[in-house]
């Protein structure tokens, strides 16, 4: 049985449209009606995520602009972890309360990108990154 070949930009848009419609997320805008000059030329602006700090992370059909202004392609992502990349770490309620909106993105080359202050958008974003990982499996 083959997997559906939904393009990442469409899947990202679908996940966040549903989350916004249901009121689960309030700090993201799907298909913004404004321009993001920080994106590489030719990239299709799909989602703008506003962080608790007021900064934003723009997502396109093929990647996103990391906080260090590095454009990360979805195809370069190896995995995404919630709160910690250490799967053996005991996540206490205190740690969860302080870091619940953190994602750690590991790239194929071993680089680790930390996304903080994502607020409730952390959950649909994690769902999207896990879907990316699933879609890469044969």
C-alpha positions as CSV (number, residue, x, y, z in Angstrom):
1,X,0.0,0.0,0.0
2,X,1.5,3.4,-1.0
3,X,1.3,6.5,1.0
4,X,-0.5,9.6,-0.1
5,X,1.7,12.1,-1.7
6,X,0.4,15.3,-0.2
7,X,2.9,18.2,-0.6
8,X,4.2,19.5,2.7
9,X,2.8,23.0,2.2
10,X,-0.7,21.6,1.7
11,X,-0.4,19.4,4.8
12,X,0.9,22.3,6.9
13,X,-1.9,24.5,5.7
14,X,-4.5,21.7,6.5
15,X,-3.2,21.0,10.0
16,X,-3.1,24.7,11.0
17,X,-6.4,25.6,9.3
18,X,-8.1,22.9,11.4
19,X,-6.3,24.0,14.6
20,X,-7.3,27.6,14.1
21,X,-10.9,26.8,13.2
22,X,-11.3,24.7,16.4
23,X,-9.7,27.5,18.5
24,X,-6.8,25.4,19.6
25,X,-4.2,27.9,18.2
26,X,-4.3,31.6,18.2
27,X,-0.8,32.6,17.2
28,X,-0.6,31.5,13.6
29,X,-1.9,32.8,10.3
30,X,-2.4,30.6,7.3
31,X,-1.8,32.1,3.9
32,X,-1.0,35.6,5.3
33,X,-2.0,38.5,3.1
34,X,1.3,40.3,3.7
35,X,4.8,39.9,2.3
36,X,7.8,38.4,4.1
37,X,11.0,39.9,2.7
38,X,13.1,37.5,4.8
39,X,12.1,34.5,2.8
40,X,14.2,33.3,-0.1
41,X,13.0,34.4,-3.6
42,X,10.3,32.2,-5.1
43,X,9.2,30.5,-1.8
44,X,5.4,30.2,-1.3
45,X,4.5,31.8,2.1
46,X,2.1,29.3,3.7
47,X,2.1,30.1,7.4
48,X,3.3,32.8,9.8
49,X,3.8,31.7,13.4
50,X,3.9,34.5,16.0
51,X,6.1,33.6,19.0
52,X,5.4,34.7,22.6
53,X,8.3,37.1,22.1
54,X,6.6,38.9,19.2
55,X,9.0,37.5,16.6
56,X,7.7,35.2,13.9
57,X,8.7,32.1,12.1
58,X,7.6,32.1,8.4
59,X,6.8,28.7,6.9
60,X,6.7,28.0,3.2
61,X,5.7,25.1,1.0
62,X,9.3,23.7,1.2
63,X,10.7,24.9,4.5
64,X,10.9,27.5,7.2
65,X,13.1,30.3,8.4
66,X,14.7,29.3,11.6
67,X,15.3,31.9,14.4
68,X,18.9,32.4,13.2
69,X,17.5,33.3,9.7
70,X,18.7,30.0,8.2
71,X,16.2,28.6,5.7
72,X,15.6,25.0,6.7
73,X,14.1,22.7,4.0
74,X,11.7,20.1,5.2
75,X,13.7,17.5,3.3
76,X,16.7,18.3,5.6
77,X,14.8,17.4,8.8
78,X,15.7,14.1,10.4
79,X,13.4,14.4,13.4
80,X,11.5,16.7,15.8
81,X,11.4,16.3,19.5
82,X,9.1,17.9,22.0
83,X,10.8,19.6,25.0
84,X,14.0,17.5,24.9
85,X,15.8,15.3,22.5
86,X,16.7,13.0,25.5
87,X,13.9,10.4,25.4
88,X,15.0,9.1,28.7
89,X,14.7,12.4,30.5
90,X,11.9,12.5,33.1
91,X,9.6,15.3,32.1
92,X,8.3,16.6,35.4
93,X,5.2,18.9,35.6
94,X,7.5,21.8,36.4
95,X,9.7,21.2,33.3
96,X,6.5,20.8,31.2
97,X,5.1,24.0,32.5
98,X,8.2,26.0,31.6
99,X,9.2,24.3,28.3
100,X,5.9,23.0,26.9
101,X,6.2,25.1,23.8
102,X,9.7,24.0,22.8
103,X,10.6,21.9,19.7
104,X,14.0,20.6,18.9
105,X,14.6,20.0,15.2
106,X,17.5,17.7,14.3
107,X,18.7,18.0,10.7
108,X,20.2,15.3,8.6
109,X,23.7,16.8,9.1
110,X,23.3,16.6,12.9
111,X,22.6,20.3,13.4
112,X,20.1,21.0,16.2
113,X,17.6,23.9,15.9
114,X,15.7,24.9,18.9
115,X,12.3,26.6,18.5
116,X,11.1,28.2,21.7
117,X,8.1,30.3,22.7
118,X,5.8,28.6,20.1
119,X,2.8,28.7,22.5
120,X,-0.1,26.4,21.6
121,X,1.1,26.2,18.0
122,X,3.7,23.8,19.2
123,X,1.2,20.9,19.0
124,X,0.1,21.2,15.4
125,X,3.6,22.0,14.4
126,X,4.9,18.8,16.1
127,X,2.1,16.9,14.3
128,X,3.3,18.3,11.0
129,X,6.9,17.4,11.7
130,X,5.9,13.9,12.7
131,X,3.9,13.6,9.5
132,X,7.0,14.7,7.5
133,X,9.0,11.9,9.2
134,X,6.2,9.3,8.4
135,X,6.0,10.6,4.8
136,X,9.7,9.9,4.2
137,X,9.4,6.3,5.2
138,X,9.3,3.7,2.4
